[in-house]
Amino acid sequence: MAEKTIFKVIFMNQGQIYEIYASEVGHGAMFGFVEVEELIFGERSTVVLDPSEEKIKAEFKGVKRTYLPMHSIVRIDEVDKQGTSKISKVEGGNVAQFPMPLYTPGEGNKS
């Protein structure tokens, strides 16, 4: 049986860094967005629960597919095994990305 591919997706959302795991990642049908499907979370078989993973699990509860803006993606890796999904604060200086559209329509593209 072939092993299932696992992707680690790291993206920014409202001043926080999200790290999630998924089975499917692609360019999707919406222009400028990355489509992330089949989110993977840790099993509840252990007694010790990670509060950060529980928070992100609750946020994505019932989500089949999510679309992330391309400019919010920090990194996408294909990994051998799943780690812990988490939300963390952005660390570093006082520099932040200015929100702007990734692509702007040209004047000659009017329909």
PyMOL commands that set and color helices and strands:
alter all, ss='L'
color gray80, all
select helices_A, chain A and resi 51-59+70-72+107-109
alter helices_A, ss='H'
color red, helices_A
select strands_A, chain A and resi 6-13+16-26+33-40+65-69+73-79+86-89
alter strands_A, ss='S'
color yellow, strands_A
deselect
rebuild
show_as cartoon
